[in-house]
Amino acid sequence: MGSRRNKLKKAFSPPFQQSPPLAESNDDADLLDDLVAQLDSGNQTVQAESAQVIKDMQRQETVKDTKKDSKSRYQARQARKAAALAESYSPSNHETDARLMQEAKQEESDIKRICDELNVQIHEINPDGHCLYSAIADQLALLSIIPPVQANYAATRLAACNYIYSHPDDFIPFLPSTSGEDGPGALNAGIISPKEFEYYCQAIRDTSEWGGEPEILALSRAFNVPIHVIQSGQPPVVIHNPTGTPNDGDIRDKKVVRISYHRRMYGLGEHYNSLHPQSKISNLSHSIQNILT
């Protein structure tokens, strides 16, 4: 893994000059990353076991006398987030399961409708905690922006990490302090401290921490390409531009990254897929379905 990461750093060094230092190895943090990634699994047994281990780890953490430096606070925050996510998992609640299933079906229908309008189809991405980065990497290769050999989450994680780390003024104002507004080390209005910002960037690059709006914007700017996110709800297409105002663009543009955002696809947690142009067979099947209905 080390040699692979070094090769990626070398490949991306011209556009992305700065990168945070490598984080110290932490077995508990690595285990937590793996467990959170497994919460994305479609296997309910794996989800349940991972959720239980996370809850046990959080209970043990509450009785520890840990140092309250920036790194400790950041790791504690990650543990709390994981525990909250694990707590939301309720495999034996039939009423909840039925509601989530209905929401998932509605979401699937909404996203499929938008995809059909745009003549694209879902290309499923592995639900492993890296889905946002894998989906965007797949799209970048599809657009010939990066070679297929670099179309993996490690490449896009590194790119997002380096871009955010190299442009702190663009991101720090929107990242909350891990210790809260009144916590030690917090800056004005409770924004993230410089040391916490470094850990934040390290987590993007070195862990399976899920990505979101800041990382999507960073990748849009890093590769100078709009990223369109298809979702259920309003707006149905969220446009991230490398320049200009948000949602400024044509949803039918060809030279854009298209990914889909799913809140309920796997029942627990968020998920992203890549969107590929519909094949001729898919178009024919869709036409037949329209005739039959």
Stockholm file with secondary structure:
# STOCKHOLM 1.0

chainA/1-293         MGSRRNKLKKAFSPPFQQSPPLAESNDDADLLDDLVAQLDSGNQTVQAESAQVIKDMQRQETVKDTKKDSKSRYQARQARKAAALAESYSPSNHETDARLMQEAKQEESDIKRICDELNVQIHEINPDGHCLYSAIADQLALLSIIPPVQANYAATRLAACNYIYSHPDDFIPFLPSTSGEDGPGALNAGIISPKEFEYYCQAIRDTSEWGGEPEILALSRAFNVPIHVIQSGQPPVVIHNPTGTPNDGDIRDKKVVRISYHRRMYGLGEHYNSLHPQSKISNLSHSIQNILT
#=GR chainA/1-293 SS CHHHHHHHHHHHTTTCCCCCCCCCCCHHHHHHHHHHHHTTCSCHHHHHHHHHHHHHHHHHHHTSCCCCSHHHHHHHHHHHHHHHHHHTCCTTCHHHHHHHHHHHHHHHHHHHHHHHHHTEEEECCCCSSCHHHHHHHHHHHHTTSSCGGGCSHHHHHHHHHHHHHHCHHHHGGGSBCTTCTTSTTCCGGGBCCHHHHHHHHHHHHHSCCCCCHHHHHHHHHHTTCCEEEECSSSSSEEEECSSSSTTCSCTTCSSSEEEEEESSTTSSSCEEEEEEECCHHHHHHHHHHHHHC
#=GC SS_cons         CHHHHHHHHHHHTTTCCCCCCCCCCCHHHHHHHHHHHHTTCSCHHHHHHHHHHHHHHHHHHHTSCCCCSHHHHHHHHHHHHHHHHHHTCCTTCHHHHHHHHHHHHHHHHHHHHHHHHHTEEEECCCCSSCHHHHHHHHHHHHTTSSCGGGCSHHHHHHHHHHHHHHCHHHHGGGSBCTTCTTSTTCCGGGBCCHHHHHHHHHHHHHSCCCCCHHHHHHHHHHTTCCEEEECSSSSSEEEECSSSSTTCSCTTCSSSEEEEEESSTTSSSCEEEEEEECCHHHHHHHHHHHHHC
//
